[in-house]
Amino acid sequence: MGIGTSADALIKHGIETDIVELDPIVYQYAQEYFGLARNHTAYIEDAVGFVKREATKSVDSKKYDYILHDVFTGGAVPASLFTLELFEGLSQLLNDDGVIAIVGFSFLLLFYLPVPRIPGLPSPSVPLRCRATPLLLGNR
């Protein structure tokens, strides 16, 4: 999530936005020092646990038009954020015409992580060079 630029852009464009952020201080600073809009729902927890819980709900499962898997920082990539199980869970949270975007930047690591094949989604190798855990989820 960082300073909340992506989340704020979604919110300001009228997209109902949910934020999943592991670090409560990152979330707090985004609001206090960088003006993150307050009209969103925040889940301060690990993205893996959030996805597992929400994807297994049968009755009240919320579906999203957009999921932004935003992993901008530096350092090691947490393997748990790039497993087949996580991407299958994310696909279960999407509306039929929904999309998942993966953001990854870093100046420290130079490698590619293959993205697992999920039915209905393309399966390119995506350059991932970072370690944060936020998800931004939105509906039109």
C-alpha positions as semicolon CSV with decimal commas, in nm:
position;residue;x (nm);y (nm);z (nm)
1;M;0,000;0,000;0,000
2;G;0,283;0,240;0,072
3;I;0,149;0,594;0,082
4;G;-0,183;0,486;-0,069
5;T;-0,148;0,635;-0,418
6;S;-0,318;0,345;-0,598
7;A;-0,595;0,310;-0,341
8;D;-0,658;0,684;-0,341
9;A;-0,683;0,690;-0,720
10;L;-0,943;0,412;-0,718
11;I;-1,143;0,584;-0,445
12;K;-1,132;0,924;-0,619
13;H;-1,262;0,763;-0,939
14;G;-1,568;0,637;-0,754
15;I;-1,458;0,277;-0,719
16;E;-1,579;0,113;-0,399
17;T;-1,244;0,009;-0,253
18;D;-1,136;-0,244;0,008
19;I;-0,775;-0,237;0,129
20;V;-0,592;-0,533;0,279
21;E;-0,271;-0,421;0,449
22;L;-0,054;-0,622;0,685
23;D;0,116;-0,333;0,862
24;P;-0,111;-0,102;1,064
25;I;0,157;0,170;1,071
26;V;0,175;0,180;0,690
27;Y;-0,204;0,219;0,679
28;Q;-0,203;0,484;0,953
29;Y;0,070;0,689;0,784
30;A;-0,106;0,670;0,446
31;Q;-0,406;0,836;0,608
32;E;-0,232;1,081;0,842
33;Y;0,058;1,200;0,631
34;F;-0,038;1,130;0,269
35;G;-0,412;1,204;0,269
36;L;-0,552;0,861;0,185
37;A;-0,927;0,913;0,140
38;R;-1,126;0,763;0,425
39;N;-1,424;0,631;0,229
40;H;-1,306;0,271;0,195
41;T;-1,303;-0,049;0,399
42;A;-0,969;-0,152;0,549
43;Y;-0,867;-0,499;0,661
44;I;-0,548;-0,486;0,865
45;E;-0,434;-0,844;0,825
46;D;-0,230;-1,080;0,614
47;A;-0,355;-1,096;0,255
48;V;-0,325;-1,476;0,245
49;G;-0,560;-1,519;0,542
50;F;-0,801;-1,260;0,402
51;V;-0,820;-1,431;0,063
52;K;-0,859;-1,778;0,216
53;R;-1,141;-1,662;0,446
54;E;-1,327;-1,456;0,186
55;A;-1,292;-1,709;-0,096
56;T;-1,438;-1,989;0,114
57;K;-1,750;-1,795;0,215
58;S;-2,045;-1,942;0,031
59;V;-2,330;-1,704;0,110
60;D;-2,175;-1,364;0,180
61;S;-1,876;-1,384;-0,053
62;K;-1,808;-1,037;-0,194
63;K;-1,703;-1,029;-0,559
64;Y;-1,476;-0,767;-0,710
65;D;-1,432;-0,613;-1,054
66;Y;-1,067;-0,531;-0,984
67;I;-0,797;-0,677;-0,763
68;L;-0,468;-0,490;-0,751
69;H;-0,198;-0,711;-0,601
70;D;0,036;-0,427;-0,506
71;V;0,376;-0,543;-0,385
72;F;0,588;-0,232;-0,419
73;T;0,890;-0,217;-0,185
74;G;1,224;-0,391;-0,196
75;G;1,374;-0,710;-0,067
76;A;1,264;-1,071;-0,074
77;V;0,938;-1,182;-0,228
78;P;0,715;-1,362;0,025
79;A;0,638;-1,691;-0,144
80;S;0,295;-1,712;0,022
81;L;0,175;-1,418;-0,190
82;F;0,248;-1,596;-0,516
83;T;0,115;-1,948;-0,468
84;L;-0,135;-2,126;-0,687
85;E;-0,371;-2,138;-0,387
86;L;-0,359;-1,760;-0,343
87;F;-0,424;-1,692;-0,711
88;E;-0,707;-1,946;-0,718
89;G;-0,857;-1,770;-0,415
90;L;-0,820;-1,432;-0,584
91;S;-0,993;-1,566;-0,895
92;Q;-1,283;-1,683;-0,676
93;L;-1,319;-1,326;-0,547
94;L;-1,353;-1,183;-0,899
95;N;-1,673;-1,111;-1,085
96;D;-1,696;-1,299;-1,415
97;D;-1,540;-1,011;-1,608
98;G;-1,304;-0,903;-1,327
99;V;-0,930;-0,854;-1,360
100;I;-0,625;-0,902;-1,138
101;A;-0,334;-0,661;-1,182
102;I;0,001;-0,737;-1,023
103;V;0,227;-0,442;-0,940
104;G;0,592;-0,511;-0,863
105;F;0,895;-0,285;-0,856
106;S;1,238;-0,296;-0,698
107;F;1,594;-0,206;-0,770
108;L;1,736;-0,491;-0,564
109;L;1,632;-0,823;-0,716
110;L;1,638;-0,934;-1,076
111;F;1,431;-1,247;-1,132
112;Y;1,105;-1,366;-1,279
113;L;0,841;-1,566;-1,096
114;P;0,603;-1,766;-1,317
115;V;0,239;-1,696;-1,238
116;P;0,030;-2,015;-1,208
117;R;-0,228;-2,081;-1,479
118;I;-0,578;-1,993;-1,360
119;P;-0,872;-2,085;-1,585
120;G;-1,000;-1,777;-1,764
121;L;-0,688;-1,569;-1,698
122;P;-0,372;-1,535;-1,908
123;S;-0,059;-1,693;-1,764
124;P;0,247;-1,482;-1,845
125;S;0,567;-1,477;-1,646
126;V;0,551;-1,152;-1,455
127;P;0,858;-0,971;-1,321
128;L;0,820;-0,952;-0,943
129;R;1,086;-0,770;-0,748
130;C;0,940;-0,678;-0,409
131;R;0,791;-0,789;-0,077
132;A;0,481;-0,605;0,055
133;T;0,143;-0,769;0,109
134;P;-0,141;-0,528;0,031
135;L;-0,437;-0,599;-0,190
136;L;-0,670;-0,336;-0,327
137;L;-1,011;-0,466;-0,425
138;G;-1,276;-0,262;-0,600
139;N;-1,610;-0,252;-0,774
140;R;-1,736;-0,016;-1,044
